[in-house]
Amino acid sequence: MPEHHADRLVPLVRSALGDGNVLAVHLHGSAVLGALGPYSDLDLLAVVRRPTTVDERRALTGALMKVSGGGDRPVELVVVVQDEVRPWRYPPDCEFLYGEWLRGDYERGVVPGPGPMPDLAPLLTVALMGNTSLYGPPPAELLDPVPPADLRRAVVEGVPDLMADLGSDTRNVLLTLARVWTTLATGGIRSKDAAADWALDRLPEEHRAVLARARAVCLGQRPERWDDLRAGVRPCADFLVDAIGRARADQAP
């Protein structure tokens, strides 16, 4: 699997959304956290001047479906209108989202559209941390920093949806819960495997094998297999959710 095809995606985004409309394309996620593992998406953030049209979003969706996955890394692309995130407000609005987990919707003709997206808070935070622009000025010239209180609020908001996917997306759910806990406890955002390292040092012995398996799979050290640990998955996830709740309560004013 090629490690990087981000540079080839910039012309695609500019063509679909208009050269004059695209202010910048930034890397975020695993690529800037130093943890681009075998299962990692290639995470891109595009900042645009104006709202997109349905035809532009349809064209972008179709183009991404042709290049995402297959022989290259899956692409996750988020588009934001600069005026919707600067000055910062919560919840922020996402203009467009492409991710391979939504491919079935795209194949049925669904065109991603604008809407609130709390997950933009950690996403923009990582983009600012990474400070990696593939096109246009660096992130700090276009984006405001996310207040710590909004970052904490955002990472907690997605926990119920995560738990609903525990059976079908076990590795990702466990690692994301560990990262939420880490962010609440430390105020920083770490890669999923680094967050798992942090959490493993604080987990009771009976839950460590489950989270350690998720970390090993993420790093490509073990195959994706849960049958031997299935009975421990839910208790481990429940412990992480309880830890998140305690850490959130500790941060309450």
C-alpha positions, 0 to 999 in steps of 0.5 A, spaced: 500 500 500 503 506 498 504 511 504 502 517 500 498 519 495 495 526 498 499 530 493 495 527 487 488 529 491 489 536 491 488 537 484 482 533 484 479 537 490 481 544 486 478 541 480 471 539 483 470 545 488 474 551 483 481 553 484 478 560 486 474 557 491 479 552 495 483 556 500 488 551 502 488 543 503 491 541 510 493 534 512 491 532 519 489 525 523 495 519 523 499 522 518 501 528 522 501 525 529 506 520 526 502 514 526 500 512 519 499 505 520 496 499 515 489 501 517 489 509 517 485 513 512 489 519 509 486 525 512 485 531 509 482 538 510 480 543 505 478 550 507 474 554 502 471 561 501 464 559 500 459 554 500 459 549 495 453 547 490 450 540 490 453 539 483 460 541 486 459 536 492 457 530 487 463 531 482 467 531 488 464 525 491 464 521 484 472 523 483 474 521 490 470 514 489 475 512 484 481 514 487 480 512 495 481 505 497 483 500 492 491 500 491 491 506 495 490 508 502 482 510 503 481 517 503 477 521 509 476 528 506 473 534 510 471 541 507 469 547 511 467 554 509 472 558 513 467 563 515 463 557 518 469 556 523 473 562 523 471 566 528 470 559 532 463 557 534 460 551 537 458 546 534 462 547 528 459 546 521 462 541 516 460 543 508 462 536 506 465 529 508 467 523 504 469 517 508 469 510 506 465 507 511 459 511 507 461 508 500 454 505 500 450 511 501 454 514 495 453 508 491 446 509 492 446 517 490 447 520 496 451 527 496 454 529 502 451 536 505 453 541 510 451 540 517 453 541 524 459 536 526 462 536 533 468 532 531 471 538 527 473 540 534 479 535 535 480 535 527 481 542 527 486 541 533 490 536 530 490 540 523 493 546 527 498 541 531 500 538 524 501 545 521 502 541 514 499 544 508 499 541 501 496 547 498 495 554 500 497 557 507 498 554 513 492 552 518 494 557 523 493 563 517 486 560 516 483 557 522 482 559 529 484 555 535 479 550 539 478 552 546 479 547 551 472 546 553 469 545 546 474 540 545 472 536 551 465 537 549 466 535 542 470 528 544 465 526 549 459 527 544 460 522 540 461 516 545 454 513 545 455 513 537 461 509 538 458 504 543 453 502 538 458 500 533 462 496 538 460 489 535 462 491 528 468 496 529 471 493 535 478 495 534 477 503 532 471 503 537 476 501 543 482 505 540 477 511 540 475 511 547 482 510 549 483 517 545 477 520 548 479 518 555 487 521 554 484 527 551 480 529 557 485 527 562 491 530 559 488 536 554 492 533 548 490 529 542 495 523 541 495 518 535 490 512 537 496 507 539 499 512 543 493 513 547 492 506 548 499 506 551 497 511 556 490 508 557 494 501 558 498 503 564 491 505 567 487 499 566 485 494 571 489 487 569 483 484 566 482 489 561 489 490 558 489 484 553 483 487 549 486 494 549 493 491 547 490 487 542 486 493 539 493 497 539 497 491 536 492 490 530 492 498 529 500 497 528 499 491 523 502 487 529 496 482 529 491 480 525 484 483 526 481 477 530 476 478 537 473 471 537 478 469 543 477 475 547 470 477 545 467 476 552 472 481 555 470 486 549 464 489 552 467 490 559 473 493 557 469 498 553 464 499 559 470 501 563 473 506 558 466 509 558 466 510 565 473 513 565 471 518 560 465 520 565 470 520 571 475 525 567 469 529 564 466 530 571 473 532 574 474 537 568 467 540 570 467 548 572 
